[in-house]
Structure formats: C-alpha cells, structure tokens
Amino acid sequence: MAHSSRLVVYAALAANVGIAIAKFIAAAVSGSSAMLSEGVHSLVDSINEVLLLHGLRRSQRRPDRQHPLGFGRELYFWSFIVALLVLALGAGFSLYEGVNHILSPEPLRDPTLNYIVLAVGVIFEGTSWWLSLKSVQRKKGKLGYFEAFRSTKDPTTFSVLFEDSAALIGLAIAAVGVYLSHALGDPRIDGWASIGIAVVLALASAMLARESKALLIGEPAQPHLLADVCGIAGKVEGVAAVNGVLTVQVGPDHVLVALSAAFDDRLTTVEIEQCVRTIEARTKEAKLPIVALFIKPQTPESWRERLRELDGES
C-alpha cells in the first residue's frame, strides 16, 4: 500500500512542479490573474505532495517504547496540514488576486502562451489524475467513490485525486476566464475566474480537512477486520463467547484492537493466559494489521452494559 501511494504522489509532484513553472511564465507574459492563481495552485500542490511523502516515510517507522502504537497517525497529521495549505495558500491567494484584479483591472496581453500552457497542464494533470484514479479503483473494491473516500484509512491517494480533480477544474475555469476576458475586452472576467478557482480549492480543502480530522480523532477499523478477529477468537478452545470488539485506526496499516471475551469458568488464570496467547498468535498468522491487541475477560452482561454506557444510555 505504501509503495503504491508513493508512486501516485511522485507522479503528482513531477506534474505539479513542471506545470507550476510554465504557469508563472505565462502569467508574467500575459498578465492574467487566473493564470497566476493557477501557478500558485500548482506550487501549493507541489508543497503538499512533499509533505505527504514526508508523512508516508515517518508513518512507516517501527513502534518503540515511547510510541508503542507506532507512528501511523503522522500521515493523518500531515494530510490535515495539506488540507489547511490548500485553503490558506491556494484558495486564499486566488481569492485575493481575483478581487484585486476586479478592483484594478488590467487588459490582458497576448493570451497565446496561456492556451499552450493550459493545454500542457491538462496533459500533465490529466496523467497524474488518471494514475491516482486507477490506484483508488484498486483500493475501493465494490464501494462507490464517495463511500470509499469516507471509509478510507489511507488519505494519501484520495488527497492526490482530489487535488488533481480540483486542478483540472481550475484549468477549465482559467481557460474560460482568459478566453472571455480577451474576446470581450473585459479584464474583470479574468479576476472572476480567479475567484472561481478559489471556490473550487476551498471546497476541496473542506472535504480533505473533514476526512483528515476524523482519522486524527480516531475512526473504527473496517468491519471485515472486526469479523476476522471475532472469528479467530471464537475458534480458540476455552473461549466460551466472543462478546465484541472495539477498534481504533491509528494509521493506514495500524489498528488498536480491544477484544471482550467470556472464558470457560473452569479455566485457571494460567489457562486463560494461554488462550490469550493463542489468540494473539493466530491474529499474527493471519497477518492482520493489528499493532496492539488487548483482550478483556468479561461476561456478556458486562459487555452489554459497557455498550449502553458508550451509547449514552442510563
């Protein structure tokens, strides 16, 4: 998963760096506000890809005594920073530049270079978008795209897909703005296009921030993992009943699991401990993404009482 995510991010980074330089040159030659906003947009996206790669690298570090649950949430932290940068730098600058261009309009110079850069930008961004889309399709399974985005535990690929989608929409808005501004002789239209780009970036930022926030706070693991753990524990001799499982996703491949189980009353403490070790060993054999497994001997009644407390019932 980490290798696939890195490939997508590297492709997006290469596309954004190249097209950002071209957009800034085109903006300087033509004086287009929309092109300048697009240049800043690509520059911000390039910074974001660097931060995602940094987060991916740090999240793969092995757990240690000071961090027994690993470093998986570092990726969630940097994904949240990426969302904030899209809003603060990308959307903020585009809004400022658009309003400034409307209040103090300047006629556009020859827009030919703008069209060339926009066309090349579509090719670069489209290629990056296609690679990230294919990666998302492999990971989402039978889920719809929006449902997969809401349930994903690895925000990297979806972040790139959202950024590339926003970039393609921004390129379309910039192209329309430059064309109408030049054709109608009204430079204010170029400023409105810049504001349109700001709105697109703000919406993308809000969605990315919402998902990153949920992962930082703590989401449960995928339902199939809960079923796998319960299935493994239920087959261990000495386990009378598996009451349920509480999980917290602490990284794309790191899950904290708390298992409640009722053991045979005839078992001694040593025998219960052996059952626990067997459950731990079998979850490792199944190669489940569990970074820590806690097993609590508990009656079904006590478990149900705990669930009522979590639900806020008296």
C-alpha positions in Angstrom: 0.0 0.0 0.0 2.8 2.4 0.9 4.7 1.7 -2.3 1.5 2.3 -4.4 0.7 5.5 -2.6 4.3 6.8 -3.0 4.1 6.2 -6.8 1.0 8.2 -7.1 2.4 11.1 -5.1 5.7 11.1 -7.0 3.8 11.3 -10.3 1.6 14.2 -9.0 4.7 16.0 -7.7 6.5 15.8 -11.0 3.4 17.1 -12.9 2.8 20.0 -10.5 6.4 21.2 -10.4 6.7 21.3 -14.2 3.3 23.0 -14.8 3.8 25.5 -12.0 6.9 26.9 -13.7 5.1 27.1 -17.0 2.0 28.8 -15.4 4.1 31.5 -13.7 5.9 32.3 -17.0 2.5 32.5 -18.9 1.1 34.7 -16.1 4.1 37.1 -16.3 3.9 37.3 -20.1 0.1 37.8 -20.4 -0.7 39.5 -17.1 -3.5 37.0 -16.4 -4.8 36.9 -12.8 -6.3 33.4 -13.4 -3.0 32.1 -14.7 -1.2 33.5 -11.7 -3.7 31.8 -9.4 -3.2 28.6 -11.2 0.5 28.9 -10.8 0.2 29.3 -7.1 -2.3 26.4 -7.1 0.3 24.1 -8.7 3.0 25.4 -6.4 0.9 24.7 -3.3 0.1 21.2 -4.7 3.8 20.6 -5.1 4.4 21.5 -1.5 1.5 19.3 -0.5 3.0 16.3 -2.3 6.3 16.8 -0.5 4.5 16.9 2.9 2.6 13.7 2.0 5.8 11.9 1.1 7.3 13.1 4.4 4.2 11.8 6.3 4.3 8.5 4.5 8.0 8.0 5.3 7.6 8.9 9.0 4.4 6.8 9.4 6.3 3.6 8.4 8.7 3.8 11.3 8.6 0.8 13.7 6.9 1.1 17.1 9.3 1.8 20.0 9.0 2.0 23.8 7.9 5.7 23.6 5.5 5.1 20.8 4.2 1.5 21.3 1.3 2.1 18.8 3.6 3.1 16.0 3.7 6.4 14.0 0.8 5.8 11.7 -1.1 9.0 12.7 1.8 11.1 11.4 0.4 10.6 8.0 -3.0 11.8 9.2 -1.4 14.9 10.7 0.4 15.8 7.5 -2.8 15.2 5.5 -4.6 17.7 7.7 -1.8 20.2 7.2 -2.1 19.7 3.4 -5.8 20.5 3.6 -5.1 23.7 5.5 -2.4 24.7 3.0 -4.9 24.2 0.1 -7.3 26.6 1.9 -4.8 29.2 3.3 -2.4 29.5 0.4 -4.2 28.2 -2.6 -7.8 29.4 -2.1 -6.6 32.5 -0.1 -4.2 33.8 -2.7 -6.6 33.1 -5.6 -9.4 35.0 -3.8 -7.1 37.9 -3.1 -5.7 38.0 -6.7 -9.2 37.8 -8.2 -10.7 40.6 -6.0 -7.6 42.8 -6.7 -7.9 42.2 -10.5 -11.6 43.1 -10.4 -11.0 46.3 -8.5 -7.9 47.3 -10.5 -8.4 45.6 -13.9 -5.5 45.5 -16.4 -6.1 44.5 -20.1 -4.6 41.1 -21.0 -1.7 40.9 -23.3 -1.3 38.1 -25.9 -3.1 35.1 -24.4 -1.5 32.5 -26.8 1.1 31.3 -24.3 -1.7 30.9 -21.8 -3.6 28.5 -24.0 -0.4 26.5 -24.7 0.4 26.2 -21.0 -3.2 25.3 -20.2 -3.2 22.6 -22.8 0.1 21.2 -21.5 -1.3 21.5 -17.9 -4.3 19.4 -18.9 -2.0 16.6 -20.2 0.2 16.6 -17.1 -2.6 16.9 -14.6 -4.7 14.5 -16.5 -2.0 11.9 -16.4 -1.5 12.3 -12.7 -5.3 12.2 -12.2 -5.6 9.0 -14.2 -2.8 7.3 -12.2 -4.4 8.3 -8.9 -7.9 7.2 -10.1 -6.6 3.8 -11.1 -5.0 3.4 -7.7 -8.3 4.4 -6.0 -10.2 1.9 -8.1 -7.9 -0.9 -7.0 -8.3 0.0 -3.3 -12.1 0.8 -3.2 -13.3 -2.6 -4.2 -17.1 -2.6 -4.6 -17.6 0.7 -2.8 -18.7 3.8 -4.6 -16.1 6.6 -4.8 -17.7 8.9 -2.2 -18.3 6.0 0.2 -14.7 4.8 -0.3 -13.4 8.3 0.4 -15.4 8.4 3.6 -14.3 5.0 4.7 -10.6 5.1 3.6 -7.9 4.8 6.2 -5.1 5.9 3.8 -5.8 9.5 2.8 -2.7 9.8 0.5 -4.2 8.6 -2.8 -7.5 10.3 -2.3 -5.7 13.6 -1.4 -3.9 13.5 -4.7 -7.1 12.6 -6.6 -8.9 15.5 -5.0 -6.0 17.9 -5.7 -5.8 16.7 -9.4 -9.5 16.9 -9.8 -9.5 20.5 -8.4 -6.5 21.3 -10.7 -8.4 20.1 -13.8 -11.5 22.1 -12.9 -9.2 25.1 -12.2 -7.6 24.8 -15.6 -11.0 24.8 -17.2 -12.1 27.9 -15.3 -8.8 29.6 -16.1 -9.2 28.8 -19.9 -12.8 30.2 -19.9 -11.7 33.3 -18.0 -8.8 34.1 -20.3 -10.8 33.5 -23.4 -13.8 35.6 -22.4 -11.7 38.3 -20.9 -9.7 38.6 -24.2 -12.7 38.1 -26.5 -15.0 40.6 -24.7 -12.2 43.0 -23.8 -13.2 42.9 -20.1 -10.2 42.1 -17.9 -12.5 41.8 -14.8 -13.7 38.4 -16.1 -10.2 37.1 -15.6 -10.5 38.2 -12.0 -13.8 36.4 -11.6 -12.2 33.2 -13.0 -9.5 33.5 -10.2 -12.3 33.8 -7.6 -13.9 30.7 -9.2 -10.6 28.8 -8.7 -10.6 29.9 -5.1 -14.1 28.4 -4.5 -13.0 25.1 -6.0 -9.9 25.0 -3.8 -11.9 25.9 -0.7 -14.4 23.1 -1.3 -11.6 20.5 -1.9 -9.8 21.7 1.2 -13.0 21.4 3.3 -13.6 17.8 2.2 -9.9 16.8 2.8 -9.9 18.5 6.2 -13.1 16.8 7.3 -11.7 13.3 6.5 -8.3 14.0 8.0 -9.9 15.3 11.2 -12.0 12.2 11.5 -8.9 10.0 11.1 -6.9 12.1 13.6 -9.6 11.9 16.3 -9.9 8.1 15.7 -12.1 6.0 13.5 -13.0 2.3 13.9 -11.3 -0.2 11.6 -13.1 -1.7 8.6 -15.9 -4.1 9.5 -14.2 -7.1 7.9 -11.3 -6.7 10.4 -13.7 -6.9 13.3 -15.3 -10.1 11.8 -11.8 -11.6 11.3 -10.8 -11.0 14.9 -14.0 -12.3 16.3 -13.8 -15.4 14.0 -10.3 -16.2 15.2 -11.0 -15.7 18.8 -14.2 -17.8 18.7 -12.4 -20.9 17.4 -9.9 -20.9 20.3 -10.6 -23.7 22.8 -11.6 -22.3 26.2 -13.3 -19.2 24.8 -17.0 -19.6 25.7 -18.2 -16.5 23.8 -16.8 -13.5 21.9 -18.8 -10.5 23.1 -17.4 -7.9 20.7 -14.5 -5.8 19.6 -13.6 -2.1 19.9 -11.1 -0.8 17.4 -9.3 2.4 16.6 -7.4 3.1 13.4 -4.1 4.6 14.4 -2.6 4.5 10.9 -3.3 3.2 7.4 -1.9 -0.2 8.4 -2.1 0.1 12.2 -5.1 -0.8 14.2 -5.6 -0.9 18.0 -8.0 -3.8 19.0 -9.8 -4.3 22.3 -11.5 -7.7 22.4 -14.1 -8.7 25.0 -14.5 -12.4 25.5 -16.0 -14.8 28.1 -13.8 -17.8 29.1 -14.8 -21.2 30.3 -15.4 -20.9 34.1 -13.3 -24.0 34.7 -10.1 -22.4 33.4 -7.4 -21.3 35.7 -5.6 -17.9 35.3 -2.7 -19.6 33.6 -5.0 -21.4 31.2 -6.8 -18.1 30.3 -3.4 -16.5 29.7 -2.6 -19.4 27.3 -5.9 -18.7 25.4 -4.9 -15.1 25.1 -1.5 -16.0 23.7 -3.2 -18.4 21.2 -5.5 -15.6 20.0 -2.5 -13.2 19.6 -0.5 -15.8 17.7 -3.4 -16.6 15.3 -4.0 -13.0 14.5 -0.3 -12.6 13.6 -0.5 -15.7 11.5 -3.5 -14.2 9.7 -1.3 -11.1 9.0 -4.0 -8.7 10.3 -2.9 -5.0 10.5 -3.0 -5.1 14.3 -0.4 -3.0 16.2 -1.8 -3.8 19.6 -4.4 -6.4 20.8 -5.9 -6.2 24.3 -8.2 -9.0 25.5 -10.5 -8.5 28.4 -12.2 -11.4 30.2 -15.8 -10.2 30.5 -19.3 -11.6 30.8 -21.8 -10.8 28.0 -23.9 -8.9 30.5 -20.9 -6.6 31.5 -20.1 -6.1 27.8 -23.7 -5.0 27.0 -23.6 -2.7 30.0 -20.4 -1.1 28.6 -22.1 -0.6 25.2 -25.0 1.1 26.8 -22.6 3.5 28.5 -20.9 4.2 25.2 -24.3 4.9 23.7 -25.1 7.3 26.5 -27.9 5.2 27.9 -28.6 5.0 31.7 
